[in-house]
Amino acid sequence: MDKVGDALEEVLSKALSQRTITVGVYEAAKLLNVDPDNVVLCLLAADEDDDRDVALQIHFTLIQAFCCENDINILRVSNPGRLAELLLLETDANPAASEGAEQPPDLHCVLVTVREKGTAVPSGLESWKQVNQG
């Protein structure tokens, strides 16, 4: 399992530097509707509390079905906090400290894209595919 985590960390690091990440269920759905051909990886993140959220599970089912139909790799992530760390996002557990601040980003769905058709996939994605298949 460490190989998958390491490959994912590499993919996210490269995608961040290339600014080819879309974060959020709604934002992901919009991108999948407009430009599914450039999406190479879909991360669906949920912790134990999210597993009981029926609406979120319906969104996940629809996103998974769409990704399967469009040959987009899907990876389920069970630790959204670690995903936030990898994406270099703040995870503030103290709501009083962030009064008036923006809502934290929705990390339930993260898409990794390529900039344009024909460009190389982010470094590390091929090694992730090999680990995933082998």
Solvent accessible surface area in square Angstrom, and as a share of the most:
residue,aa,sasa,rsa
1,M,197,0.88
2,D,118,0.61
3,K,145,0.61
4,V,27,0.16
5,G,37,0.35
6,D,91,0.47
7,A,8,0.06
8,L,14,0.07
9,E,72,0.32
10,E,72,0.32
11,V,0,0.00
12,L,0,0.00
13,S,64,0.41
14,K,81,0.34
15,A,0,0.00
16,L,53,0.26
17,S,86,0.56
18,Q,68,0.30
19,R,209,0.76
20,T,9,0.05
21,I,35,0.18
22,T,31,0.18
23,V,42,0.24
24,G,1,0.01
25,V,15,0.09
26,Y,149,0.57
27,E,77,0.35
28,A,0,0.00
29,A,47,0.37
30,K,100,0.43
31,L,42,0.21
32,L,7,0.03
33,N,125,0.64
34,V,119,0.69
35,D,46,0.24
36,P,29,0.18
37,D,99,0.51
38,N,16,0.08
39,V,7,0.04
40,V,22,0.13
41,L,0,0.00
42,C,0,0.00
43,L,0,0.00
44,L,0,0.00
45,A,0,0.00
46,A,8,0.07
47,D,57,0.30
48,E,135,0.60
49,D,97,0.50
50,D,25,0.13
51,D,82,0.42
52,R,169,0.62
53,D,61,0.32
54,V,107,0.62
55,A,59,0.46
56,L,14,0.07
57,Q,49,0.22
58,I,97,0.49
59,H,85,0.38
60,F,2,0.01
61,T,86,0.50
62,L,113,0.56
63,I,11,0.06
64,Q,51,0.23
65,A,51,0.39
66,F,68,0.28
67,C,0,0.00
68,C,89,0.53
69,E,143,0.64
70,N,54,0.28
71,D,134,0.69
72,I,9,0.05
73,N,43,0.22
74,I,47,0.24
75,L,29,0.15
76,R,114,0.42
77,V,24,0.14
78,S,94,0.61
79,N,81,0.42
80,P,26,0.17
81,G,35,0.34
82,R,100,0.36
83,L,2,0.01
84,A,1,0.00
85,E,100,0.45
86,L,28,0.14
87,L,7,0.04
88,L,145,0.72
89,L,58,0.29
90,E,154,0.69
91,T,86,0.50
92,D,85,0.44
93,A,104,0.80
94,N,80,0.41
95,P,106,0.67
96,A,70,0.54
97,A,72,0.56
98,S,42,0.27
99,E,146,0.66
100,G,90,0.87
101,A,64,0.49
102,E,165,0.74
103,Q,160,0.71
104,P,102,0.64
105,P,61,0.39
106,D,55,0.28
107,L,19,0.10
108,H,49,0.22
109,C,0,0.00
110,V,0,0.00
111,L,0,0.00
112,V,0,0.00
113,T,17,0.10
114,V,17,0.10
115,R,149,0.54
116,E,116,0.52
117,K,145,0.61
118,G,86,0.83
119,T,64,0.37
120,A,92,0.72
121,V,47,0.27
122,P,3,0.02
123,S,57,0.36
124,G,11,0.10
125,L,0,0.00
126,E,91,0.41
127,S,47,0.30
128,W,2,0.01
129,K,56,0.24
130,Q,126,0.56
131,V,46,0.26
132,N,85,0.44
133,Q,151,0.67
134,G,99,0.95
